[in-house]
Amino acid sequence: MALDGAFLLAVKQELMPLVGGRIEKIYQPSKEEIVLGIRTRTGSSKLLICVNAASARIHITSQQIENPKVPPMFCMLLRKRLGCGKLLDIRQDGLERILFLDFETVNELGDVVIITLACEIMGKYSNLIVIDQNGKIIDSLKRVDDAMSRERLVLPAMTYTVPPRENRLNFLIADEKDMRERIKACVGKSAAKCLISVFEGISPILAREWIWGACDGRDITSEDFDDATVKKIIDEIIRTRNEFFGGGKKYTIVSENDGTLKDFCFTEIMQYGDLMKTIPCNSACETLDRFYSERDLAARMKQRYQDLFRLLSNTYDRILRRTENQKLELKESEEREDLKLKGDLISANLYNLKKGMDKFTCVNFYDENGSEITVELDPMLTPTQNMQKYYAGYRKADNAEKRLRVLIEKGEEELLYIASVSDALSRAVTENDVNELRAELAEQGYIRAQKGKQKPPKPAPPLEFTSPDGFTVLVGRNNKQNDILTLKTAEKTDIWLHTKNITGSHVIIRAEGKEVPDTTVLYAARLAAAHSSAKSSAQVPVDYVPAKFVKKPAGAKPGMVIFTNNRTLYVKPLEKEEF
């Protein structure tokens, strides 16, 4: 999966209305991402440029991207060189995966100069390079020295050169005769790989789609390239060309049936049949924005906050081991009645016992059948001391049982709490969401509070949705917000929902004095399932009850409540596009 040259051309076409606009903001959200705020007469747009090897791209984004408090050095360089610059042109050489953005700006001497951003969208070789009007490199997001590459260096003050280009055809303008000759000359490869080697700017999914359409789904190799087959392939290519220039591009995202996004293209994808789902989009920028924002969100958050995930995992394992050991001790303490029995038997037979005996046999007067029992003794102790030893063991086990039951209950509550925080962290989408969870863990004593007089993170509002019947549905983001939502925000007649015995968000249906229809309850239940650790399950039990029946026990951890009079629904979690 990669952003190919043809798709990049479609992106360029959508970016052309930005020409004439001026840069008003420049941000660097992460090490390999730059966001340019460009203002035109029709409004402002955010242009995202990413050079990460797995997600290199350039497009207009509608995502709310958080930025670091202190801008990195490369961001400061761009602000100095491009601040208030005017976008003059966007260039692309054929279907090469490079877009050149030319800006007119004023240097420190007051002279008008041209600064070019070379956005190289080339997988692991992706880069963003700043070039002056003399073709010299000012700087780049990724510097490439001779230790990294012998063919092409990317360092300040060096002359910019484009990457080496292969002699391949541009399928958007190539002659049919040339295409036929080059395809038939290709040998020793699968049909899709052959097309990739012949045409520049096409991705594997597009090449496979051409073969699939030309050969009715059959998998062929270059050895099957007879005249009829080659003609059908060229017909598919011409059809795609006509769609591209005729306004018939059908932007498509391909996902697995569980919702995992896999690939995208600017034409309809039919090759997977029922094995994959296809999601239509309206534009190239929308396709990229949706694909990468959804696909990379969980991975990005997990990588960025790996320390917190690791802390929660280690804490959960430690509490689990401790609780399991306590359960074993509790099981052992259940044998305390045997200790009391033996102490009683020694007490009843003191007259018949002497120091130095290691055991004695007597009638067990607790047994209805009057069976005999052997009691072991410590020969170094007197009979009275042996009796006291058994009684002391009994009292110790009895006290241990009482303490262990409390400790086990507390440990299981802690496990549930840590699991709920982990679930909330897995659904966090902003840095503020994670900072709220850090503050919560610090309040509960699981991590150290940050030193210094730092302002606590500003609580974000709960997630808000509208049911098909027009009712407002609120979803908590974390445990502390769940408490506020359930105990302070919700009215007595509102409906409260939560997944049954599964960690997840508290959900509130705002009744506002009206009777809540079943369709809204079902919608909210599916929403609760989607915001829980069971979001990937097919059937999820969800409890619902009027909010007046939900209480919080004294001393309970954040997010922990008890409730009565509940009913349960079994629902399928909502997909994101159904929210």
C-alpha positions in Angstrom: 0.0 0.0 0.0 1.4 3.4 -1.0 0.3 6.7 -2.3 1.1 6.3 -6.1 1.9 9.0 -8.6 -1.5 8.9 -10.2 -3.3 9.4 -6.9 -0.8 12.2 -6.1 -1.8 13.9 -9.4 -5.5 13.8 -8.2 -4.4 15.4 -5.0 -2.5 18.1 -6.9 -5.7 18.9 -8.9 -7.6 19.4 -5.6 -4.8 21.5 -4.2 -4.7 23.9 -7.1 -7.4 26.3 -5.7 -4.8 27.0 -2.9 -2.6 28.8 -5.5 -2.7 32.5 -4.7 -3.3 31.9 -1.0 -1.0 32.9 1.8 0.5 31.0 4.7 -0.9 32.1 8.0 0.2 29.3 10.3 3.0 26.7 10.3 3.0 23.8 12.8 5.0 20.6 13.3 2.8 18.2 15.3 5.4 15.4 15.2 8.9 14.7 14.0 7.7 13.8 10.5 4.7 16.0 10.0 4.2 19.6 8.9 0.9 21.5 8.8 0.6 24.7 6.7 -2.4 26.9 7.3 -3.1 28.5 4.0 -5.7 31.3 3.7 -7.4 32.0 0.3 -10.3 34.3 -0.6 -12.7 31.5 -0.1 -11.4 30.5 3.4 -8.6 28.8 5.3 -7.3 25.2 4.7 -4.8 23.0 6.6 -2.3 21.3 4.3 -0.8 18.3 5.9 2.6 17.0 4.7 3.8 13.7 6.3 7.1 12.0 5.4 6.7 9.0 7.7 7.8 5.8 5.8 4.5 4.0 6.5 2.1 6.9 5.9 3.8 9.5 3.6 1.3 11.8 2.0 0.2 15.4 1.3 -3.4 16.5 1.4 -5.9 19.0 3.0 -7.0 17.7 6.4 -10.0 18.4 8.5 -8.5 16.7 11.6 -7.9 18.6 14.8 -4.2 18.1 15.2 -2.5 19.0 18.5 0.8 20.8 18.4 3.7 20.8 20.8 4.1 23.8 23.1 7.6 24.4 21.9 8.0 24.3 18.1 10.9 22.1 16.7 13.9 23.7 14.9 12.6 22.8 11.4 9.3 24.4 12.2 11.1 27.6 13.3 13.0 27.5 10.0 9.9 27.2 7.9 8.3 30.1 9.9 11.3 32.2 9.2 11.6 31.4 5.5 7.9 31.0 4.5 6.0 33.1 7.0 3.2 34.9 5.1 4.5 33.5 1.8 2.2 33.3 -1.2 1.7 30.0 -3.0 2.5 30.6 -6.6 2.3 27.1 -8.1 2.1 23.4 -7.5 4.2 21.3 -9.9 4.5 17.6 -10.6 6.8 16.0 -13.2 4.6 13.4 -15.0 3.5 10.8 -12.4 6.5 11.1 -10.2 5.7 11.0 -6.5 7.0 14.5 -5.9 5.0 17.7 -5.6 6.9 21.1 -5.8 5.2 23.9 -3.9 6.6 27.3 -5.0 6.1 30.2 -2.6 6.9 33.9 -3.0 8.2 35.4 0.2 10.4 38.2 1.5 13.8 37.4 3.0 15.5 39.2 5.9 17.0 41.8 3.5 13.5 42.7 2.2 14.0 41.1 -1.2 11.3 39.1 -2.9 12.5 35.5 -3.3 11.1 32.2 -4.4 11.2 29.3 -1.9 10.2 25.8 -3.0 9.1 22.9 -0.9 9.8 19.6 -2.5 7.4 17.1 -1.0 8.9 13.7 -1.9 6.2 11.0 -1.2 8.4 7.9 -1.8 7.9 5.4 1.0 10.9 5.0 3.2 12.7 7.7 1.1 10.0 10.3 1.7 11.3 13.7 2.6 10.3 17.4 2.8 13.1 19.6 1.4 13.3 23.4 1.4 15.0 24.8 -1.7 16.0 28.4 -2.4 15.6 30.2 -5.8 19.1 29.1 -6.8 18.3 25.4 -6.4 20.3 25.1 -3.2 19.0 23.1 -0.3 18.2 25.2 2.8 17.3 22.3 5.0 15.1 19.1 5.1 13.1 17.2 7.5 15.4 14.2 7.0 19.1 14.9 6.2 20.8 12.2 4.1 24.6 12.1 4.3 27.1 9.8 2.6 26.8 7.2 5.3 23.1 6.8 4.5 23.2 7.0 0.7 26.0 7.1 -1.9 23.7 8.1 -4.8 21.9 11.2 -3.5 22.8 13.5 -0.6 20.3 15.8 1.0 22.2 18.4 3.1 22.1 22.1 3.5 23.9 24.2 0.9 24.0 21.3 -1.6 22.3 21.6 -5.0 18.9 19.8 -5.1 18.7 17.0 -7.5 15.6 14.9 -8.2 15.7 11.1 -7.4 16.7 8.8 -10.3 13.8 8.1 -12.6 13.1 4.9 -14.4 12.1 4.7 -18.0 8.4 3.9 -17.7 5.2 4.9 -19.4 2.7 7.4 -18.1 -0.6 5.5 -18.6 -2.6 8.8 -18.7 -0.9 10.0 -21.9 0.9 6.9 -23.4 0.0 5.7 -26.9 -1.8 2.4 -27.2 0.9 1.0 -29.5 3.7 1.8 -27.0 1.6 0.2 -24.2 1.1 -3.0 -26.2 4.7 -3.3 -27.1 6.0 -2.7 -23.6 3.4 -5.1 -22.0 4.2 -8.0 -24.4 7.9 -7.5 -23.9 7.6 -8.1 -20.2 8.5 -11.6 -19.2 9.2 -13.7 -16.1 6.8 -11.8 -13.8 3.3 -11.9 -12.5 0.9 -9.9 -14.6 0.4 -7.2 -11.9 4.2 -6.8 -11.4 4.6 -6.6 -15.1 2.3 -3.6 -15.3 4.0 -1.9 -12.4 7.4 -2.3 -14.2 5.8 -0.8 -17.4 3.8 2.1 -16.1 5.0 4.8 -13.7 2.8 6.1 -10.9 0.6 3.1 -10.4 0.1 1.1 -7.1 -0.1 -2.7 -6.8 -3.9 -2.5 -6.1 -4.5 -0.6 -9.3 -2.4 -3.0 -11.3 -4.3 -6.0 -9.8 -7.6 -4.3 -10.5 -6.7 -3.9 -14.2 -5.7 -7.6 -14.4 -8.9 -8.6 -12.5 -11.1 -6.6 -14.8 -9.4 -7.8 -18.0 -9.3 -11.5 -17.1 -12.6 -11.9 -15.2 -10.9 -12.5 -11.9 -8.3 -15.0 -13.1 -4.8 -14.8 -11.8 -2.4 -14.8 -14.8 1.3 -14.3 -15.4 3.2 -12.5 -18.2 3.3 -15.9 -20.1 -0.4 -15.5 -20.7 0.0 -12.1 -22.5 -1.5 -13.1 -25.9 -2.9 -10.4 -28.2 -6.5 -10.8 -26.9 -5.4 -10.5 -23.2 -3.2 -7.5 -23.8 -6.0 -5.8 -25.6 -8.4 -6.3 -22.7 -5.7 -5.0 -20.3 -5.2 -1.9 -22.4 -9.0 -1.4 -22.6 -9.1 -1.4 -18.7 -6.2 1.2 -18.7 -8.1 3.4 -21.2 -11.2 3.1 -19.1 -9.4 4.2 -16.0 -7.8 7.1 -18.0 -11.2 8.3 -19.2 -12.5 8.2 -15.6 -9.6 10.2 -14.4 -9.9 13.0 -16.9 -13.7 12.8 -17.3 -14.6 13.5 -13.7 -15.5 9.9 -13.0 -12.9 9.1 -10.4 -14.4 6.8 -7.8 -12.3 7.2 -4.6 -12.5 4.0 -2.6 -11.1 2.8 0.7 -10.8 -1.0 1.1 -11.2 -2.4 4.6 -11.4 -5.9 6.2 -14.8 -7.0 7.5 -13.8 -6.1 11.0 -13.2 -2.5 9.9 -9.4 -2.5 9.6 -8.4 -0.2 6.8 -6.1 -1.9 4.2 -5.8 0.2 1.0 -7.2 3.0 -1.2 -7.5 4.0 -4.8 -9.0 6.6 -7.1 -11.1 4.0 -8.9 -13.7 1.4 -7.8 -12.1 -1.8 -6.4 -13.8 -5.0 -7.2 -11.0 -7.6 -7.0 -11.7 -8.7 -3.4 -15.4 -9.6 -3.7 -16.9 -10.3 -0.3 -13.5 -10.7 1.4 -13.2 -7.0 1.9 -15.6 -4.0 2.3 -15.3 -0.9 0.1 -16.0 2.6 1.5 -16.7 5.3 -1.1 -15.2 8.8 -0.6 -15.8 12.2 -2.3 -12.3 13.4 -3.0 -8.7 12.4 -3.0 -7.9 14.6 0.1 -10.9 13.1 2.0 -9.8 9.6 1.1 -6.3 10.2 2.5 -7.5 12.1 5.5 -9.9 9.4 6.5 -7.7 6.5 5.7 -4.6 7.6 7.6 -6.4 9.3 10.5 -8.4 6.2 11.3 -5.7 3.7 10.5 -2.8 5.4 12.3 -4.7 6.8 15.3 -4.4 3.8 17.6 -0.9 3.0 16.5 0.3 6.6 16.9 -1.3 7.0 20.4 0.1 3.6 21.5 3.6 4.5 20.3 3.5 8.0 21.7 2.2 6.9 25.2 3.9 3.5 25.3 5.2 4.3 28.8 1.6 4.6 30.2 0.5 1.5 28.4 3.4 -0.4 29.9 2.8 1.0 33.4 -0.8 0.0 33.3 0.1 -3.5 32.0 2.7 -4.0 34.7 0.4 -2.7 37.4 -2.4 -5.0 36.3 0.0 -8.0 36.3 1.3 -7.2 39.8 -2.1 -6.8 41.3 -3.3 -10.0 39.6 -0.4 -12.0 41.0 -0.9 -10.6 44.5 -4.6 -11.3 44.4 -4.1 -14.9 43.1 -1.6 -15.5 46.0 -4.1 -14.1 48.5 -6.8 -16.5 47.1 -4.4 -19.4 47.7 -3.8 -18.3 51.2 -7.5 -18.0 51.7 -8.0 -21.6 50.5 -5.4 -22.8 53.0 -7.0 -20.8 55.8 -10.3 -22.8 55.2 -8.6 -25.7 57.0 -8.6 -23.8 60.3 -11.5 -25.8 61.7 -9.2 -28.8 61.6 -6.8 -26.9 63.9 -9.6 -26.0 66.3 -10.8 -29.6 66.3 -7.3 -30.9 67.3 -7.0 -28.3 70.0 -10.3 -29.4 71.5 -9.3 -33.0 71.4 -6.0 -32.3 73.2 -8.0 -30.3 75.8 -10.4 -33.2 76.4 -7.5 -35.7 76.7 -5.0 -33.7 78.8 -5.2 -36.1 81.7 -3.9 -38.9 79.4 -1.1 -37.0 77.6 2.6 -36.5 78.6 5.4 -34.4 77.3 7.5 -36.2 74.8 4.6 -37.8 72.9 4.7 -37.2 69.2 1.0 -38.2 68.6 -2.0 -39.8 70.2 -5.2 -41.5 68.9 -8.6 -40.8 70.4 -12.3 -40.8 69.6 -13.5 -37.8 67.6 -16.5 -36.7 69.6 -17.5 -34.3 66.8 -18.1 -37.3 64.5 -21.6 -38.9 64.9 -20.1 -42.3 64.1 -17.5 -41.9 66.8 -14.5 -42.6 64.5 -11.0 -42.4 65.8 -8.5 -39.7 64.8 -4.8 -39.3 65.2 -3.5 -35.9 66.5 0.2 -35.0 65.9 2.1 -33.5 68.8 5.4 -31.6 69.2 7.4 -33.8 71.7 9.3 -30.8 72.8 6.2 -29.1 74.1 3.9 -30.0 77.0 0.3 -31.2 76.2 -1.0 -27.7 77.3 1.5 -26.0 75.0 0.5 -28.2 72.1 -3.1 -27.3 72.7 -2.3 -23.6 72.7 -0.3 -24.0 69.5 -3.3 -25.5 67.7 -5.6 -22.8 69.0 -3.1 -20.0 68.0 -2.9 -21.5 64.5 -6.7 -21.5 64.4 -7.0 -17.8 65.5 -4.3 -16.8 63.0 -6.1 -18.5 60.1 -9.4 -17.1 61.2 -8.1 -13.6 61.3 -6.3 -14.1 58.0 -9.5 -15.2 56.3 -11.2 -12.0 57.4 -8.3 -9.8 56.2 -7.8 -11.8 53.0 -11.4 -11.5 51.9 -11.2 -7.7 52.3 -7.8 -7.6 50.4 -9.1 -9.8 47.6 -12.2 -7.7 47.2 -10.0 -4.6 47.1 -7.6 -6.2 44.6 -10.4 -7.2 42.3 -11.7 -3.7 42.4 -8.2 -2.4 41.5 -8.0 -4.8 38.6 -11.3 -3.6 37.3 -10.2 0.0 37.7 -6.8 -0.5 35.9 -8.7 -2.3 33.1 -11.0 0.6 32.8 -8.2 3.1 32.5 -6.4 1.0 29.9 -9.7 0.9 27.9 -10.0 4.6 28.1 -6.4 5.1 27.1 -6.9 2.8 24.1 -9.7 5.2 22.9 -7.8 8.4 23.7 -7.6 10.6 20.6 -5.8 13.7 21.9 -2.9 14.5 24.1 -5.3 16.2 26.5 -7.2 12.9 26.9 -4.0 11.2 27.9 -3.0 14.0 30.3 -6.4 13.7 32.1 -5.7 9.9 32.5 -2.2 10.7 33.9 -3.7 13.2 36.4 -6.3 10.6 37.4 -3.7 7.9 38.0 -1.6 10.4 40.0 -4.6 11.2 42.2 -5.1 7.5 42.9 -1.4 7.1 43.7 -0.4 4.8 40.8 2.1 7.3 39.4 4.0 10.3 40.7 2.5 13.7 40.2 4.5 15.9 37.9 6.8 18.3 39.7 6.3 22.1 39.5 3.3 24.3 39.4 1.8 22.9 36.2 -1.8 23.6 35.4 -4.0 20.5 35.5 -5.3 19.5 32.1 -8.6 21.2 31.1 -11.3 18.6 31.2 -12.7 18.0 27.7 -16.5 17.8 27.4 -18.1 14.4 27.0 -18.6 13.0 23.6 -22.0 14.1 22.2 -24.2 12.2 19.7 -27.7 12.5 18.4 -30.0 9.5 18.2 -32.2 8.8 15.2 -35.1 10.2 17.2 -33.3 13.4 18.0 -32.3 12.7 21.6 -28.9 13.8 22.9 -26.6 11.0 23.9 -23.5 11.8 26.0 -20.5 9.4 26.4 -17.8 9.8 29.0 -14.2 9.9 27.9 -12.6 8.6 31.1 -13.5 7.5 34.7 -13.6 10.9 36.2 -15.8 12.2 33.5 -18.0 9.1 33.9 -18.6 10.1 37.5 -19.4 13.7 36.6 -21.7 12.6 33.8 -23.6 10.0 35.8 -23.7 11.7 39.2 -23.9 15.4 38.4 -25.0 15.9 34.7 -27.7 13.2 34.5 -31.2 14.0 35.6 -33.2 11.4 37.5 -35.3 10.6 34.4 -32.4 10.3 32.1 -31.4 6.8 30.9 -28.0 5.5 32.1 -26.2 2.7 30.1 -23.1 0.6 30.6 -21.7 -2.6 29.2 -22.5 -5.5 31.5 -19.4 -6.7 33.5 -17.2 -5.1 30.8 -15.1 -2.0 31.1 -16.3 1.0 29.1 -17.8 4.5 29.1 -20.9 5.6 31.0 -23.6 6.7 28.5 -26.5 9.0 29.3 -29.6 9.6 27.2 -31.0 13.1 27.9 -34.7 12.4 28.3 -35.7 16.1 29.0 -39.0 15.0 30.4 -39.9 12.9 27.4 -40.4 9.2 27.0 -37.3 7.7 25.4 -38.3 5.4 22.5 -36.8 1.9 22.1 -34.9 3.0 19.0 -32.9 5.6 20.9 -32.2 3.1 23.7 -30.9 0.6 21.2 -28.8 3.3 19.5 -27.3 4.4 22.9 -26.7 0.7 23.8 -24.8 0.1 20.6 -22.9 3.3 21.3 -22.0 2.1 24.7 -20.7 -1.2 23.2 -18.6 0.7 20.7 -17.0 2.7 23.6 -16.0 -0.4 25.6 -13.3 -3.0 25.6 -15.8 -5.3 23.7 -16.1 -3.0 20.7 -14.8 -5.7 18.3 -17.3 -8.3 19.6 -20.4 -9.4 17.6 -22.8 -9.4 20.6 -22.3 -7.2 23.7 -24.6 -7.1 26.8 -25.5 -3.6 27.9 -27.3 -2.7 31.1 -29.7 0.3 31.1 -31.6 1.9 33.9 -33.0 5.3 34.9 -30.2 7.4 36.3 -32.0 7.7 39.7 -31.2 4.1 40.4 -27.4 4.6 39.9 -25.3 5.3 43.1 -21.7 5.5 44.0 -20.5 3.6 47.0 -18.5 5.6 49.6 -14.8 5.4 48.9 -15.2 3.7 45.5 -12.7 4.5 42.8 -13.5 6.8 39.9 -16.0 5.4 37.5 -17.2 2.7 39.9 -21.0 2.7 40.6 -23.7 0.3 41.7 -27.3 0.2 40.3 -30.6 -1.6 40.6 -33.7 -2.1 38.5 -31.6 -2.6 35.4 -32.5 -4.4 32.2 -30.1 -5.8 29.6 -29.8 -5.6 25.8 -27.6 -7.7 23.6 -26.4 -5.5 20.8 -23.8 -5.2 18.0 -21.4 -2.2 18.5 -21.9 0.7 16.2 -19.4 1.2 13.4 -17.6 4.6 13.4 -19.5 5.7 10.3 -22.8 5.0 12.1 -22.0 7.4 15.0 
